[in-house]
């Protein structure tokens, strides 16, 4: 559901951006621009109002929950044992006939005393290399989603000349539903194959490799920026090397062209101009453009929009198909990761371990990546808009550099996740060396194995209280 929600959000955003930002206050029939115009600003506020209302009314249902849930003690046969020794975090012995949860605050303890246990428990969890590597790998995976997907709509606009609404609608209807399917398939495979912790980490490594290969293919799927007069090629000559690049030229010096907005037009000479003004057009019907010097005078016309790139539509269809496959396969690693995380900690710390996971996902996976991706994208800008002498937004990018840098950051993050998965696999393989040597199949639910860490602590003798077992 956490993935299905953004799918609905993208579709909702595509409908909102088709409405003008001030549609409530003005008559939109008098507008001389359409959603295809780069100057169009959609009703970005519509989604916030609707989602805010839905959140408010859904939160009212939470008042139906009791103030505290009744205590519940899991039977010994149903609780999964930890891979690590419980040590001082073992379930405390009952003192008054009631077995109290180790993380449940004591009514006689002060608030400060209750908070003192949090650093200790956190240190205990993070000292487990398997737990730490799985969490960091999950952060790397979610960083790709937070950074790559956050700018994917903009990427589609720049690389394939799509509108904002079209890009959001395509993402909501293709890539994100495929990610939902991937999460479902990942859980189904774990269940049907009865994967042990080692099997789950192998599965995570495999799907990570395949999805990384899909990202590598994105390096070759895109469209070039094309010739832009005064930005990538000089006016009147698309091949003269070493010529000064300046959007202002003698052919448009008397037009008083402004750079506060980007309204590209495609000339009959196959060159894109920043606007009809920069093309030197002296009429509202986009004819008689003085800057089109390489075509006959009767053909000095321009049409709105960038000049199309050859093969761009075919590249977009291929990109969309690969993106769907990449989203589905990459999402299949989510369930195995959570399974390993749950089996790595003691039953008493599972809920707290999930809390640490989601906290680090937000701190490391959702905050820095968009900043990193955004800074990388800005570094590929070819032309910045200006307003009253101050720099505004980027209006034109180097598509090739944009594509290489944008996709390379995602590949680095995916590769980092694979290294962490490999480290986790090595740790588990070392801990289960005795099991792997004697058995080839999945981990039996009726067989118990002693933890390697306990063997290192007491190589000659083991007391039952010090042993730690793992269950499939």
Secondary structure, 3 states (H helix, E strand, C coil): CHHHHHHHHHHHHHHHCCCECCCCCCCHHHCCCCCCCCCCCECCHHHHHHHHHHHHHHHHHHHHCCCCCCCCCCCCCCCCCCCCCCHHHCCCCCCCCCCCCCCCCCCCCCHHHHHHHHHHHHHHHHCCHHHHHHHHHHHHHHHHHHHHCCCHHHHHHHHHCCCHHHHHHHHHHHHHHHHHHHHHHHHHHHHHCCCCHHHHHHHHHHHHHHHHHHHHHHCCCCCCCCCEECCCEECCECCCCCCCCCCCCCCCCCCCCCCCCCCCEEECCCCEECCCCCCCCCCCCCCCCCCCCCCCHHHCCEEECCCCCCCHHHHHHHHHHHHHHHHHHHHCHHHHHHHHHHHHCCHHHHHHHHHHHHHHHHHHHHHHHHHHHHHHHHCCEEEEEEECCEEEEEEEECHHHHHHHHHHHHHHHHHHHHHHHHHHHHHHHHHCHHHHHHCCCCCCCCCCCCCHHHHHHCCCCCCHHHCCCCCC
